Amino acid sequence: MSRTPPLRNQSVDVAIIGGGVAGSALGAVLAASGLGVAIVEREAAFRDRIRGESIHPWGVRELDTLGLLDVVTGRAGGLELPYWLRYRHATPGEPYAWREDFPDGYGETSVFHPGLQDALLATATERGALVYRPASAEARIIDGGPAVSVTVNGDTAMLRCRLLVGADGQRSSVRRWLGGEGRRDPIHHAIGGTLLSGLSLDSSTVHQAYFEGGFAMLFPQR
């Protein structure tokens, strides 16, 4: 990741608060189209939360349409998984091939989530987006238009923008600024994840094992 650009008062077309998968992907696409983009990300290093480790074929197709598929499969080390295998009572069934329903060649793709975040954010930077990280942001209204107060290492500057995008997750500060609130459903499923090594399972296949009360899924990674 390149250095944080000099912080100064300026105007951009789009300011994005949050540099995770959504914010950085949007920033990369908009910057490639010629728009002036600024991304503000609070985390100095993305943490591994064991989430979003796989992308279904329809999502892979969208990445290709956006010109980001090479970023996922190359820079982020994504691994294509053309087969899906279900196990019941520890007995494997017949493997399902994604090409049966996606003859255009798109399959499941697994990827290490923090690696994907870093790759997309680096791509946004290379395409011309200003990336402030680690930084804090506060949305404002100035002269009737949106703006973002950005703070980096104790220094603060104002970014005026034509469009402000909140991509800052579950506890979104942008949502609070707009007067919205988050609502959470009652807990009805328990989900956990872990990283395993040393397994001898087929690395071209998603493995899904059913057991009483739930199921487990394994997405091989590079």
Secondary structure, 3 states (H helix, E strand, C coil): CCCCCCCCCEEEEEEEECCCHHHHHHHHHHHHCCCCEEEECCCCCCCCCCCCCEECHHHHHHHHHHCCHHHHHHHCCCEEECEEEEEECCEECCCEEHHHCCCCCCCEEECCHHHHHHHHHHHHHHCCCEEECCCEEEEEEECCEEEEEEEECCEEEEEEEEEEEECCCCCCHHHHHCCCCCCCCCCCCCCCCCCCCCCCCCCCEEEEEEECCEEEEECCCC
